[in-house]
Amino acid sequence: MIAFLLSSAPLYAMFFLWGLGTGAQQLARPLFAASFGVSLFFVSLIQASNSLAWLFSGPITGYLTDRFGRRPLTIFGNGLRAVTMVGQFFCADYLQFFILEFIGGIGVATWVTGSSIIMADVTDAQNRGRAMAVRSLTMKVGLIAGLFLGGLMANIDIRLIFMFGAITKIPIHLLLARLIKETLDRDEPAAVAAAPQVSRWAMARAMFLNWPLLVLAITVFTISAVGSPQGVFGSLFPLLAQDSAHLSKGAVGELLALAGIAGVIISFPNGMLADRFGRKISLIPGLLFLAAASYGLTMAEDYWTLLLVVILYGIGDGITQSTAEVAAMDLAPAQGRGAFLGVWSVFRNVGGIYAPILVGSLAAGFGMESAFVVIAVLLIISSVMMTIWGLETLKRPSKVTKPASTSR
């Protein structure tokens, strides 16, 4: 495992840098949208637009990585996101910001899908939980640093955060171009051609139309509804903390950073647990932590209450995001892995479309509390379904039975 981590250092450096830009963005996106004087619904719509881009760009990216390689698509996504962030620095109104955020969402979807497929290529079932935990850890360290830096920049000029995010994409490009190798097995098309031919529909049905996998998809769907950056925490927490608890931008960034620290602390122990005992035993408690955090937002009136909520959220997010993705990678076939994980990315992010819209609509009509309760209930239902019908995806190596010795 140590040798794997050392050889993958450029890959983890890339995830750290991505987290750095994302952390600053997490604070800037809702506050900058609100600065144009739009309603809470339109602030939430900014977050939903980012997830909407996944509906088509995730599957397309996955398919293209199987044909042309993982690196070209990942480089393209990184570059597209950088260009849109430079444009956001110069935004003059909400519509411009919305359009750029949607286009940038295509870049995010392409980069995240491509980089996740690279991780699936270089890991196996026996080390994947820990490897993904280290990825989560490095991204969250970057996220924490980005949140602190974003809070400082927001107090000067919130637009600086967008330019900062664009700058962080430059070393990511250099790492991808120079130090991270292509992981697509070029012999794979020949292996596929030699195998018995199966229709695309039959393959898709075998992959996706089975009940245990649908349960995992529903679980991932609810996780994305609460998790950052597109879920309710990413879309509404900064506004809630400012309006209900009357916190400064710097204090909001500090709380979000503390959530990241909680995720960092739990990441690697959770990865070891998932590799040793299985994915379900890790995932179910994480869902309950997220449910408690979502419900806790209904009582958000001061700094200390919010501190407890973000710690619960950070633990739950640190457990569920990594473990759910590990489970999906376990299920991905050796041939067509990119296409499978590209389609799977839709499940992973579609909750980020409905959750901000649902929460924004309910908050406008009935108050934020009702929306947070609904999300908490959905998370509890998901944990029950996973307990009863969830599939354990960890495949343990078969034990070789030694032949009995015979006496002569």
Steps between C-alpha positions, in 0.01 A plus 500: 500500500786740584662432162167572328462832683852609409456412134165684496633822659441714184142372486433596861668839449251561219207421731639735766520787250149433376373507857680831557306671221174324586520604865526866415219461243275335759488823695489734198233341280183559711618832645595639158168391349311666789697822445305558177181546707323182384270285715607193696354278227739642239793467738413130530461477121868587458592185688247291307641620166836352593342160562284526188816496291572149630188355337664493159870581550565222755384208279656653187831545683495140621436367150772718346759396759454140386575605142762774526649464847450643848752786489373697194149530644626586848728771358211643297272519804765676705564756228131570439440565870799736512373707206149537648640611836699775330174608335320500835756744636363753248127417538266799500164333571336180620425362151866514397599327823237230449608425141867481594420280800310258276785482246747469786290214635572310178870546570458386861303192394759410237794542738342318793377211284835463325705518820269252675545252214877540534470411870289195414763391246793518744329336802347161576239374746755431773652850520228716345341611827829632638612645167174690462521607864838658428350670196218632718752608764718694255198667340358596839833646613491709184135582565580622852787716380281634219220591742735695724654678203156560352384661824796738491447586134123547550567769759706687237307425179304179443592509129861419590388147588413424138838611370670302777305189396611545138865531605486171694410323175841581345708257714224239458550523123877463538461192721264337251719585203836404650477268801172306491504206259216386277321212674279372217604148404549522124466122470146522637325559160659180367382308806150634452498406133611145582232457767146377418298788363223635723258775405545838666151476650572158650824631647330811642220289646747265666689796647219723620165323512545296816350584836813512722671735256191722486505518881860622483396752233220633723748529786745695285209714379415607856865552595542745214189683616664604826872499420708782364547665261160456330292372792325703767820565696679640198204700373338643812722459804698824445177701470343324799803570717501866401126564530401281798817503710624842376850373431761676288627356171823406676314310775294313238819397322645390834200276572514340157871443551431327831259269320787415268731432797245256643493327162881484490517338843244231412616429141784254544354301794183469296698377199669233711160396637353476149792289373490263797132457584317621189338807351154470662625506857670830420226658289196458727633696803612775263144542372374541857765766574383693193135467608586639845689789340213585264250500786741703712481782246144563622649619831774717353486821708857553622860411428520208745191326366632534147838369616337178622303472177805541275697242698216248457484591134877474453509151654204382293634652179848359561353151538232491232655681204809281493331169586218539247749567223711201607188279478429625147860433394471147641202440272655651185589234237861471383391572142296816464595632844495857375151474353366336818648762735392778264137390526544442872613862542144605413368316806777651708409856406135512400404564862679828463237602243184434695629578852583870449175553307296309759664676793480840331131453417405369845708770669322770300156361584532332840843587639832323480420274796242297307743439216777379729261259672400354162866438408564340842204263455623398153842418645349284774288313244814440291687360801214255568490388135876453493483294821231268366571475126844651450764298315842445657739573214828403667623180336742320727775289343407134495693281738709230338455167675821305528474137390511252782829323534505125436716254686703251310 
